[in-house]
Amino acid sequence: MVTKMTIVENEKSLKVQAGWYTAAAMKDELGYDAKLDGACEKMIKKIVDYCGLNPTKLVRPWKYDTSLNQYWVETHWSGEITKKNIDRTTNERTEEADGTLPVVETTFDDQPPGPAAEEGGLAGAEDPRTMLDRGLAEVLSKVLRHRDLADQLAGELQSHAAALERHYDNMSMIKATASLRMLHTEIDMSIETASVLAVQAVSIENKVTPVLTELQKALKDKEKPGNEGQSQYVMCTTLSTDTDVTLFTNVLLHWKTAIEPGSKTVMSTSDDKSSVHWRYHKYISAELLSLPDIAETWDGILQKRDLLKITLPDVKSVGKTPGKIFAHAEAMVEIVLQSVGCAVFKVGFTHDPVRRVEGYCDEGYHRFKEFGLALDVPISYVNVGDSNCDLPMIRPSDLFQHLADLGKLDLLFGQQPASVLPEFWSRFQEVEPNNTVHAAFAAGTMHPDRTIPMVIHGDEGRGRKRLPVMVVNTHGLIGAGCKAFHEFHKDAPRMQEQAMPVNIKGHSMETRFLSFVLSKKSYGTDCSYLMRMFEALVEDLCKLSTTGIQIKSKSGVETWHCAFIGSVGDLQFFAKVASLTRSYTHVSKRSGQQAKNGLCHLCLAGKPGWDYEDFSDNPAWLRSVGIEPPWESPPDLIFRLFHDPGNAGGFLKPDLWHCLHLGCGKVFLASALVEWLPFLPGLLPSKPWILAYLQRHGQKLYCRHVSELSVGFDSYQKCPQGAWQKASDTTLLLEIFEDFCEKHASMASEDAILGWTYTAVANLNACIRLLYKSGLWMTQHQALDASSTGMNFLKCTWFI
């Protein structure tokens, strides 16, 4: 059988002619002159603007005159299409097998075939490339299947872990129940023993009392005249048993010893011991006898003839939780105190570790305090409306006053000289001239040279089981700088002094002053408890701006103030504490959906007529800043502190680092890595350039490695969001990605999307490095460079 196949192959090639040209050379050499009514001049401007988006690749200074720039201009494109028709003829014939297998050549070199191949054994062999493609497809399918199995196994492990935790809780409850039952049994035994002893003591007392009465009467009769010869002892008919007779005999002997001087005391032997003595009761073991003060306790019980009533709550009727047991115990104590009784309660083992570690924490605190390493700052409790408990808070006024007493108030402005304070307020007046803090300075209630600029910082992190945890602190705007700031200004101390260092360097206990921490379960209904905590905090911050802090000096007592001129945090924090009607949560979730309420508290972006995706140099939403408040009712957090009445929303200042490292920067980086995947061999964990960069710079990723799981790339139907939790990982991964793009610049220039990712990460890292190098106040040149590189990053993400 003869089979004829025709294979059609099309080849396309593109040739691009390009070169470096200045603006003048474009007119002279390329013919872009002004003869066409300025149209070519507009074309030259477009070329210059386009090259400015990627200055590292498309712009360079002219080596003959560095004041001029050369631009990479592509002048001519030409293509070629080649069509090939390849005819193949295959002869197939059927023969009987001779019992030998053909020798298949498995190498790809040009070695001659074996003897069997020469006889036609390879005539029907498959193309090695086809075999390789089929093998790779099978391997990939197995890898995907194993990945699904691994995900299933991870889910089963999590369910097993949850089941083990439930078993642990059950075992803890069983152990607590067993301990209570054992204690209940021991107390029943003690009650029985005490009851027997008390009953027998009462019985003996009833029998001995008449005898002692008759004996006393007989002694009195003996002392009367004429009764000297009568007997000293009187037999009593109330003694019926031998034990009673023995006991009565001992009593008489003791009385005889007391009334007859010189008589000997009768010593009892072991045979004379009473069978009802508590030490020899069947329930009194050696372990009980070894307990401290057991003898004195039981002797006191028998001497006073009182019976302790020992009770325990019925676990089944009261409940098994520690809270219900303690509630029952409190009720029983009230009942016992009213009846002038005595009750003893004991609660067994509980698996809640909080009460066990409280003692350890107190022990550590006292140890630190003993060596002078603990601040003597009181912890206040705020009444949030819960009758069961008040929530703790470290009031800033108490903490800052204690720092002033220790002579450490300069920690609030980075231990810088006090001369930076009036300079800061003079510059701040240029930035926010309508802020109410300037009216306080003009009225004389505060002095700029003794007023510390501070902000409130809030962050809603995630705790166990990803539940929200609100952390609120305060910190100053002026600090000790950072490493990049000091390296940049090491040869310019005057410039460093003018820039003022930011508050980054140093231990967090010296730069961030904690106020309170609340878990999700402490927020209350509709966050009512959280809002009352903020009301108490704002009230205390107002006290710092009015009453101030008293500092004792040689000249007398000086009053310093803290002016809180803003709040820094993530957007979730702002939406919660200010009850914003415009926030990022209103962004459209699907194509075609509009955010009617707006998604920015500073402007009207996202509302009808105000496009929030406008990244041009003069966007429309810029004109709407401050014209409409982002809330229905004014929040106390803003209007009781210093703010700009014309733009009250500006008090809420977004945290650039938080929004970048855990927001748009993380999403961009994850998407960019996925865009590079089709152009790179292997999988994400096998990228050697990540490991090489980390080893070369001595850095470490908290997420340990970069994989599909950490990037958040589950499938092509989902947009990768980035699953790492540490903000520092975003900073490090952006530097690694820029280094990778520089090494693969030729590959990035061949694809538009890859080129935009390279341009975006280069501009973003340049902007962040400049912000770290600059101080609290930037020069015009620094501000222009930072804003232009930042806008270039936003434009690149918009184009992508």
C-alpha positions in Angstrom: 0.0 0.0 0.0 1.4 3.4 -1.0 0.4 6.5 1.1 1.1 10.0 -0.2 1.2 13.0 2.2 1.5 16.7 1.3 2.8 19.0 4.1 2.4 22.7 3.7 4.8 24.9 5.7 4.6 28.7 5.9 7.5 30.7 7.2 7.2 34.4 8.2 10.1 36.7 9.1 10.2 40.3 10.2 13.2 42.6 9.7 13.3 45.9 11.6 15.7 48.7 10.8 16.4 50.9 13.8 19.0 53.2 15.3 19.9 55.9 17.9 18.8 59.4 16.9 18.6 62.7 18.6 15.5 65.0 18.0 17.6 67.0 15.5 18.8 63.9 13.7 15.1 62.8 13.3 14.5 66.0 11.3 17.7 65.9 9.3 18.4 62.2 8.7 15.0 60.7 8.8 13.2 63.6 7.2 11.0 64.5 10.1 11.0 68.2 9.4 8.4 70.9 9.8 7.2 71.0 6.2 3.9 69.2 6.9 2.3 71.8 9.1 3.9 70.5 12.2 2.6 66.9 11.8 6.1 65.5 11.9 7.0 67.5 15.0 4.1 65.8 16.7 5.5 62.5 15.5 8.9 63.3 17.0 7.2 64.3 20.3 5.3 60.9 20.3 8.6 59.1 19.8 10.2 61.0 22.7 7.2 60.3 25.0 7.2 56.6 24.1 10.9 56.2 24.8 10.4 58.0 28.1 8.3 55.2 29.4 11.3 52.9 29.2 14.3 55.2 29.7 16.7 52.4 30.7 16.4 50.7 27.3 15.2 53.3 24.8 17.0 56.5 25.9 20.7 57.2 26.3 22.9 60.4 26.5 24.8 61.3 23.4 28.4 60.5 24.1 29.6 63.6 22.1 27.2 65.9 24.0 25.7 64.5 27.2 23.2 67.3 27.4 21.4 65.7 24.5 19.6 62.4 24.5 19.4 59.8 21.8 16.3 57.7 21.3 16.0 54.3 19.8 13.9 54.7 16.7 12.6 51.9 14.5 12.5 53.4 11.0 11.6 50.5 8.7 9.8 47.2 9.0 9.9 44.5 6.2 8.6 41.0 6.1 9.0 37.9 4.1 6.6 35.0 3.7 7.9 31.6 2.4 5.5 28.8 1.4 6.8 25.2 1.1 5.0 22.1 -0.1 6.6 18.8 1.0 5.4 15.6 -0.5 6.1 12.3 1.2 5.4 8.8 0.0 5.3 5.9 2.4 5.3 2.2 1.3 3.8 -0.3 3.7 3.8 -4.1 3.3 2.7 -6.9 5.4 5.0 -9.8 6.1 5.0 -12.7 8.5 7.0 -12.3 11.7 10.2 -14.2 11.8 10.3 -14.3 15.6 12.9 -11.6 16.0 12.3 -8.1 17.2 13.5 -5.1 15.3 16.3 -3.0 16.8 15.0 0.5 17.5 17.6 3.2 17.6 17.1 5.3 20.8 19.8 7.9 20.3 19.6 11.2 18.4 23.1 11.2 17.0 24.0 10.4 13.4 25.2 6.8 14.1 24.4 4.2 11.4 21.5 1.9 12.1 22.0 -1.7 13.2 21.7 -4.7 11.0 18.0 -5.2 11.6 17.4 -1.6 10.6 19.2 -2.1 7.4 16.8 -4.9 6.6 13.8 -2.5 6.9 13.1 -2.8 10.6 12.9 1.0 11.0 10.6 1.5 8.1 7.6 1.7 10.4 9.3 3.4 13.4 7.7 6.6 14.8 9.4 9.9 14.6 11.5 10.5 17.9 10.1 14.0 18.3 6.6 12.7 18.2 7.5 10.1 20.8 9.1 12.8 23.0 6.0 15.1 22.7 3.7 12.2 23.6 6.0 11.3 26.6 6.0 14.9 27.8 2.3 15.0 27.6 2.0 11.9 29.7 4.4 13.2 32.2 2.5 16.5 32.5 -0.8 14.7 32.9 0.7 12.6 35.7 2.1 15.7 37.4 -1.3 17.4 37.3 -2.9 14.2 38.7 -0.3 14.0 41.5 -0.9 17.7 42.2 -4.6 17.1 42.6 -3.8 14.1 44.9 -1.5 16.3 47.0 -4.3 19.0 47.3 -6.7 16.3 48.4 -4.2 14.9 50.8 -3.6 18.3 52.3 -7.4 18.8 52.8 -7.6 15.4 54.5 -4.7 16.3 56.8 -6.4 19.5 57.8 -9.6 17.6 58.5 -7.6 15.1 60.6 -5.9 17.9 62.5 -9.3 19.4 63.3 -10.6 16.0 64.4 -7.5 15.6 66.7 -8.2 19.0 68.2 -11.8 18.0 68.9 -10.5 14.7 70.5 -8.1 16.8 72.6 -11.0 18.9 73.8 -13.0 15.8 74.6 -10.1 14.2 76.5 -9.6 17.4 78.5 -13.2 17.5 79.4 -13.1 13.8 80.4 -10.1 14.4 82.5 -11.7 17.4 84.2 -14.9 15.3 84.9 -12.8 12.4 86.3 -10.9 14.8 88.6 -14.2 16.3 89.8 -15.7 12.9 90.4 -12.6 11.8 92.4 -12.7 14.9 94.4 -16.4 14.4 95.0 -15.7 10.9 96.3 -13.0 12.0 98.6 -15.2 14.7 100.0 -18.0 12.2 100.6 -15.6 10.0 102.5 -14.5 13.0 104.6 -18.1 14.0 105.3 -18.9 10.4 106.3 -15.9 10.3 108.7 -16.7 13.6 110.2 -20.4 12.6 110.6 -19.5 9.4 112.4 -17.1 11.1 114.7 -19.6 13.9 115.4 -22.4 11.5 116.2 -20.2 9.4 118.5 -18.9 12.5 120.2 -22.4 13.8 120.9 -23.4 10.3 122.2 -20.4 10.1 124.5 -21.0 13.7 125.7 -24.6 12.9 126.5 -23.5 9.9 128.6 -20.6 11.6 130.3 -22.3 14.8 131.2 -24.7 13.3 133.8 -21.9 11.4 135.4 -19.7 14.5 135.7 -22.7 16.4 137.2 -23.2 13.7 139.8 -19.4 13.6 140.5 -19.3 17.3 141.0 -22.3 17.1 143.4 -20.6 14.3 145.3 -17.5 16.3 145.7 -19.5 19.2 147.0 -21.3 16.9 149.5 -17.9 15.6 150.6 -16.8 19.1 151.5 -19.8 19.5 153.7 -19.3 18.9 157.5 -20.3 15.3 158.5 -19.6 13.7 155.1 -15.9 13.0 155.4 -16.2 9.2 155.6 -18.4 8.7 152.5 -16.9 7.2 149.3 -15.3 9.5 146.8 -16.8 7.8 143.8 -20.5 7.4 142.9 -21.6 4.6 140.6 -23.9 5.9 137.8 -26.6 3.8 136.3 -26.3 5.5 132.9 -23.1 3.5 132.0 -24.3 0.5 130.3 -21.4 -0.9 128.3 -17.8 -1.9 129.1 -16.5 0.9 126.9 -18.5 3.4 128.8 -17.2 2.0 132.1 -13.6 2.3 130.8 -14.1 5.8 129.6 -15.8 6.8 132.9 -13.0 5.2 134.8 -10.4 7.3 133.0 -12.5 10.4 133.6 -12.6 9.7 137.3 -8.9 9.1 137.4 -8.3 12.4 135.8 -10.6 14.1 138.3 -8.8 12.3 141.1 -5.5 13.6 139.8 -6.9 17.1 139.8 -8.3 17.0 143.3 -5.7 15.0 145.1 -2.3 16.6 145.1 0.6 14.2 144.5 -1.4 11.6 142.7 0.0 10.1 139.5 -1.5 10.5 136.1 -2.8 7.4 134.5 -1.1 6.7 131.1 -3.1 4.8 128.6 -1.6 2.1 126.4 -2.3 1.2 122.9 -5.0 -1.1 124.0 -6.8 1.8 125.7 -7.2 3.8 122.4 -10.7 4.5 121.4 -11.9 2.6 118.3 -13.7 5.8 117.1 -10.6 8.0 117.0 -10.4 9.8 113.6 -6.8 8.7 113.1 -7.9 5.0 113.0 -10.9 5.4 110.8 -11.1 3.2 107.8 -11.2 6.2 105.4 -8.1 7.9 106.9 -5.1 6.7 104.9 -1.4 7.3 105.4 -1.5 9.8 102.5 -4.1 11.9 104.2 -2.2 11.8 107.5 0.9 13.1 105.7 -1.0 16.2 104.6 0.1 19.4 106.4 -2.1 20.6 109.3 -4.5 17.6 108.9 -4.2 16.7 112.6 -4.9 20.3 113.8 -7.8 20.6 111.4 -9.6 17.4 112.5 -8.8 18.0 116.2 -10.4 21.5 115.9 -13.5 19.9 114.3 -13.9 17.4 117.1 -13.2 19.9 119.9 -15.7 22.4 118.6 -18.2 19.7 117.6 -18.8 21.5 114.3 -19.3 19.7 111.0 -18.0 21.2 107.9 -20.4 21.2 105.0 -18.4 20.5 101.9 -20.3 20.8 98.6 -19.5 20.6 94.9 -21.8 21.6 92.0 -23.5 18.9 90.0 -21.7 19.0 86.7 -24.6 17.6 84.7 -27.1 20.1 86.0 -24.7 23.2 86.1 -22.7 22.6 82.9 -19.3 21.5 82.0 -17.7 24.8 81.0 -15.4 26.5 83.5 -17.6 29.7 83.3 -20.7 28.0 84.4 -18.9 26.2 87.2 -17.5 29.5 88.5 -20.9 31.1 88.2 -22.4 28.3 90.3 -19.5 28.7 92.8 -20.2 32.4 93.2 -23.9 31.7 93.8 -23.0 29.1 96.5 -20.6 31.4 98.2 -23.3 34.0 98.5 -25.7 31.5 100.0 -23.0 30.2 102.5 -22.0 33.7 103.6 -25.7 34.6 104.2 -26.1 31.5 106.4 -22.8 32.0 108.2 -21.6 28.7 107.0 -18.4 27.4 105.5 -18.1 26.0 101.9 -15.1 24.7 100.0 -15.0 24.7 96.2 -12.5 23.2 93.9 -12.6 23.1 90.1 -10.6 20.5 88.3 -8.4 20.5 85.2 -9.3 22.7 82.2 -7.8 22.8 78.8 -8.0 26.6 78.5 -4.3 27.7 78.9 -5.0 31.4 79.5 -5.5 31.0 83.3 -2.4 28.9 83.6 -0.1 31.3 81.8 -1.3 34.4 83.6 0.8 33.5 86.6 3.8 33.0 84.3 3.3 36.5 82.8 3.0 38.1 86.2 6.1 36.3 87.3 8.0 37.7 84.3 6.7 41.2 84.9 7.8 41.2 88.5 11.2 39.8 87.5 11.7 42.7 85.0 10.4 45.2 87.5 12.9 43.9 90.1 15.8 44.8 87.8 14.4 48.1 86.7 13.5 47.0 83.2 9.7 47.5 83.4 7.9 50.8 83.0 5.6 51.7 85.8 2.7 52.6 83.6 -0.8 51.8 84.7 -3.2 49.8 82.5 -6.6 51.5 82.4 -9.9 49.8 81.8 -12.6 51.3 79.6 -16.3 50.8 80.3 -17.6 49.7 76.9 -21.1 48.8 78.1 -20.4 45.2 78.9 -21.5 44.4 82.5 -19.2 41.4 82.6 -15.9 43.1 81.9 -14.1 46.3 80.9 -11.5 46.3 78.1 -7.8 47.3 78.9 -6.0 50.2 77.4 -2.6 51.9 77.9 -3.6 55.6 77.8 -1.0 57.7 75.9 -1.2 60.4 78.5 0.0 58.0 81.2 2.7 56.5 79.0 4.1 59.9 77.8 4.0 61.4 81.2 6.0 58.5 82.6 8.5 59.0 79.7 8.8 62.6 80.6 9.4 61.8 84.3 12.3 59.5 83.1 13.7 62.2 80.8 12.9 60.2 77.7 10.2 62.4 76.1 12.5 62.9 73.1 11.7 59.4 72.0 8.5 60.8 70.5 10.6 62.8 67.9 13.4 60.4 67.3 15.7 61.8 70.0 16.4 64.8 67.6 17.2 68.2 69.0 14.1 70.2 70.0 14.9 72.8 67.3 13.4 70.5 64.6 9.9 71.1 66.1 9.4 74.8 65.2 10.9 74.1 61.8 8.5 71.3 61.2 5.4 73.4 62.0 6.6 76.3 59.8 6.8 73.9 56.8 3.6 72.1 57.7 1.8 75.5 57.5 2.8 75.6 53.8 1.3 72.1 53.2 -1.9 72.5 55.2 -2.4 76.2 55.9 -6.0 75.7 57.1 -5.3 73.1 59.7 -6.7 74.0 63.1 -3.4 73.4 64.8 -2.2 76.8 63.5 -5.1 78.5 65.2 -4.0 76.9 68.5 -0.5 78.3 68.0 -1.9 81.7 67.2 -4.1 81.7 70.3 -1.1 80.8 72.5 -2.6 77.6 73.9 0.3 75.6 72.4 3.9 76.6 71.5 5.5 75.2 68.3 8.9 74.7 70.0 7.2 72.4 72.6 4.6 70.7 70.5 5.4 67.2 69.1 3.7 66.2 65.8 2.2 62.7 66.0 -0.3 60.4 64.2 -2.6 57.5 65.1 -1.7 54.2 63.5 -4.2 51.4 63.1 -3.9 48.1 61.5 -6.5 45.2 61.4 -4.3 42.2 61.1 -5.2 38.5 61.1 -4.9 36.1 64.1 -5.7 32.5 64.7 -8.1 31.0 62.1 -7.6 34.2 60.0 -9.9 36.2 62.4 -9.4 40.0 62.5 -7.3 41.6 65.3 -7.3 45.4 65.7 -3.9 46.9 66.8 -3.9 50.6 67.5 -0.8 52.7 68.5 0.6 56.2 68.2 3.9 57.4 66.9 5.7 60.5 66.0 6.4 61.8 62.5 10.0 62.7 63.2 12.3 59.7 63.8 15.8 58.4 63.5 15.6 57.8 59.7 16.6 54.5 58.0 19.7 52.9 56.5 19.2 54.2 53.0 18.6 57.7 54.3 21.8 57.8 56.3 23.9 56.3 53.5 22.5 58.8 51.0 23.3 61.8 53.3 26.5 60.6 54.9 28.5 63.2 53.1 25.9 66.0 53.4 25.0 66.5 57.1 23.4 69.9 56.4 21.1 68.3 53.8 20.3 65.6 56.2 19.3 68.1 58.8 17.1 69.9 56.4 15.4 66.7 55.2 14.5 65.6 58.7 14.6 61.8 59.2 11.5 59.7 59.0 10.4 57.4 61.8 11.5 53.9 60.6 14.9 53.0 62.3 14.9 51.6 65.8 13.1 49.0 67.8 9.3 49.1 67.6 9.0 49.7 71.3 10.9 52.9 70.9 9.1 54.1 67.8 5.5 52.7 68.2 3.6 53.2 71.4 0.8 50.6 71.8 -2.6 51.8 73.0 -4.9 48.7 72.8 -5.4 45.4 71.0 -8.8 43.8 70.4 -9.7 40.5 68.9 -12.7 40.0 66.7 -14.8 38.6 69.5 -14.2 41.8 71.6 -15.5 44.1 68.8 -19.1 43.8 70.2 -22.3 44.0 68.2 -21.8 46.2 65.1 -18.3 47.1 66.5 -19.9 49.0 69.3 -17.2 48.1 71.8 -14.5 49.0 69.3 -16.0 52.4 68.7 -16.1 53.1 72.5 -12.5 52.2 72.7 -11.7 54.8 70.0 -13.9 57.3 71.8 -11.8 56.8 75.0 -8.6 57.0 73.0 -9.6 60.3 71.3 -10.6 61.8 74.7 -7.2 61.0 76.0 -5.5 62.4 72.9 -7.4 65.6 73.4 -6.1 65.8 76.9 -2.5 65.7 75.5 -3.3 68.7 73.3 -4.9 70.7 76.0 -3.5 69.8 79.4 -0.3 68.5 78.0 2.7 66.8 79.7 4.4 68.4 82.6 8.3 68.3 82.5 10.3 69.4 85.5 13.5 71.3 84.6 16.0 73.5 86.4 14.0 76.7 85.4 10.7 75.2 86.6 7.9 73.2 85.1 7.4 73.2 81.4 4.2 72.1 79.6 4.7 70.1 76.3 1.9 69.1 74.0 1.3 66.4 71.5 -0.6 67.4 68.3 -2.2 64.5 66.4 -2.6 65.8 62.9 -3.5 62.6 61.1 -4.2 58.9 61.2 -2.2 56.3 59.2 -3.4 52.9 58.3 -4.8 50.5 55.7 -8.1 51.2 53.9 -9.9 48.6 56.0 -9.0 50.4 59.2 -10.3 53.7 57.8 -13.6 52.2 56.6 -14.3 50.7 60.0 -13.3 53.6 62.4 -14.8 56.4 60.3 -17.8 54.6 59.0 -16.9 55.6 55.4 -19.6 55.6 52.7 -16.9 55.6 50.0 -14.2 52.9 50.3 -12.3 50.3 48.3 -14.9 47.6 49.1 -17.3 49.2 46.6 -15.1 48.4 43.6 -16.8 46.5 40.8 -16.5 42.7 41.1 -17.3 41.8 37.5 -17.2 43.3 34.1 -19.8 46.0 33.4 -20.6 46.6 37.1 -20.3 50.2 38.3 -19.4 51.4 41.8 -22.1 53.9 42.4 -21.0 54.9 45.9 -17.4 55.6 45.0 -14.3 53.9 46.3 -12.0 56.7 47.5 -12.5 58.7 50.7 -10.4 61.5 49.4 -12.1 62.1 46.0 -15.2 61.0 44.0 -13.4 58.4 41.9 -15.7 55.5 41.2 -18.9 57.5 41.2 -20.8 58.1 38.0 -18.9 60.5 35.8 -15.6 60.0 37.7 -13.5 57.2 36.2 -11.3 55.7 38.9 -9.1 54.0 36.3 -7.9 57.3 34.8 -4.1 57.3 35.2 -3.4 60.3 33.0 -1.2 63.2 34.1 -4.3 65.4 34.7 -7.2 63.0 35.7 -10.7 64.2 36.1 -11.0 62.8 39.7 -8.2 65.1 40.8 -10.7 68.1 40.7 -13.1 66.3 43.1 -10.6 66.1 46.1 -12.3 67.3 49.3 -15.6 68.6 47.7 -17.8 65.9 49.4 -17.3 64.3 52.8 -17.0 60.4 52.7 -19.3 59.8 55.7 -22.9 60.5 56.8 -22.0 61.7 60.3 -18.7 63.3 61.4 -16.5 60.8 63.3 -15.0 61.9 66.6 -11.6 60.5 65.5 -11.3 63.4 63.2 -13.4 66.4 64.4 -12.1 66.3 68.0 -8.5 66.4 66.8 -6.5 68.8 64.6 -7.6 68.7 60.9 -8.3 70.8 57.8 -12.0 71.8 57.9 -12.0 72.2 54.1 -10.8 68.6 53.5 -11.6 66.6 56.7 -11.1 63.4 54.8 -7.4 64.2 54.4 -7.0 63.4 58.1 -7.1 59.7 57.0 -3.7 59.3 55.3 -3.3 56.0 53.5 -0.2 54.0 54.4 1.8 53.8 51.1 3.9 50.8 52.2 0.8 48.9 53.3 -1.2 49.6 50.2 1.8 48.7 48.0 3.4 45.8 49.7 0.1 44.1 50.6 -2.0 45.6 47.8 -1.3 46.6 44.2 2.4 45.7 44.4 1.7 42.1 45.4 -1.0 41.7 42.8 1.2 43.1 40.0 4.1 40.9 40.9 2.0 37.8 41.0 0.5 38.6 37.6 3.8 39.5 36.1 5.4 36.2 37.1 2.5 34.3 35.5 3.0 36.3 32.3 6.6 35.1 32.1 5.8 31.5 32.6 5.1 30.6 28.9 8.6 31.9 27.9 10.5 30.0 30.6 11.3 26.3 30.9 10.3 24.4 34.0 8.1 25.4 37.0 8.3 28.2 39.4 10.1 26.4 42.3 12.9 25.5 40.0 13.8 29.1 39.1 17.6 29.2 39.9 17.7 33.0 39.6 15.6 33.5 42.8 18.0 31.3 44.8 21.0 32.8 43.2 19.9 36.4 44.1 19.1 35.4 47.7 22.5 33.8 48.2 24.3 36.7 46.5 22.6 39.4 48.7 22.3 37.3 51.9 18.5 37.8 51.9 15.7 35.4 53.0 12.1 35.0 52.0 9.6 34.4 54.8 7.5 32.4 52.3 10.6 30.3 51.8 10.0 29.6 48.1 8.0 30.9 45.1 5.5 28.4 43.7 2.1 28.3 42.2 0.6 28.1 45.7 2.5 31.2 47.0 1.8 33.2 43.8 -1.9 32.3 44.0 -2.0 30.8 40.5 -4.4 27.9 40.8 -5.7 27.9 37.3 -6.0 30.0 34.2 -9.5 31.0 35.2 -8.4 32.9 38.3 -6.4 36.1 38.5 -3.2 35.5 40.6 -3.3 37.7 43.8 -0.2 36.6 45.6 -0.6 34.5 48.7 2.5 35.5 50.8 1.6 37.4 54.1 4.8 39.4 54.9 5.1 42.8 53.3 8.9 42.5 53.2 8.6 39.6 50.8 7.0 41.9 48.3 9.9 44.3 48.5 12.5 41.5 48.0 10.5 39.8 45.2 10.3 43.1 43.3 14.0 43.5 43.5 14.5 39.9 42.3 12.1 40.4 39.5 13.8 43.5 38.3 17.2 41.7 38.3 15.6 38.9 36.3 14.2 41.3 33.7 17.6 43.0 33.3 19.2 39.6 32.5 16.4 38.8 30.0 16.0 42.3 28.5 16.2 40.9 24.9 13.3 38.6 25.6 11.3 41.4 27.1 11.8 43.6 24.1 10.3 41.0 21.8 6.9 40.8 23.6 4.8 43.8 24.5 3.4 42.4 27.8 6.8 41.4 29.0 8.2 44.8 28.1 5.5 46.5 30.1 6.2 44.4 33.1 10.0 45.2 32.9 9.2 48.9 32.6 6.7 48.8 35.5 9.0 47.0 38.0 11.9 49.3 37.1 9.9 52.5 37.7 8.3 51.1 40.9 11.6 50.1 42.5 13.2 53.5 41.5 10.3 55.3 43.2 10.5 53.2 46.4 14.3 53.6 46.6 14.0 57.4 46.2 11.4 57.5 49.0 13.6 55.6 51.4 16.6 57.9 50.6 14.6 61.1 51.0 13.7 62.4 54.4 10.4 63.6 55.8 10.6 66.7 53.6 11.6 66.2 49.9 13.1 68.6 47.5 11.2 69.6 44.4 13.6 67.5 42.3 13.1 64.5 44.5 9.3 64.9 44.6 9.2 65.3 40.8 11.2 62.1 40.2 9.2 60.1 42.8 5.9 61.2 41.3 6.9 60.6 37.7 8.3 57.1 38.4 5.2 56.2 40.4 2.9 57.4 37.6 4.9 55.4 35.1 4.3 52.3 37.1 0.5 53.0 37.2 0.5 53.7 33.5 2.3 50.4 32.7 -0.2 48.4 34.8 -3.0 50.3 33.0 -1.6 49.3 29.6 -1.1 45.7 30.7 
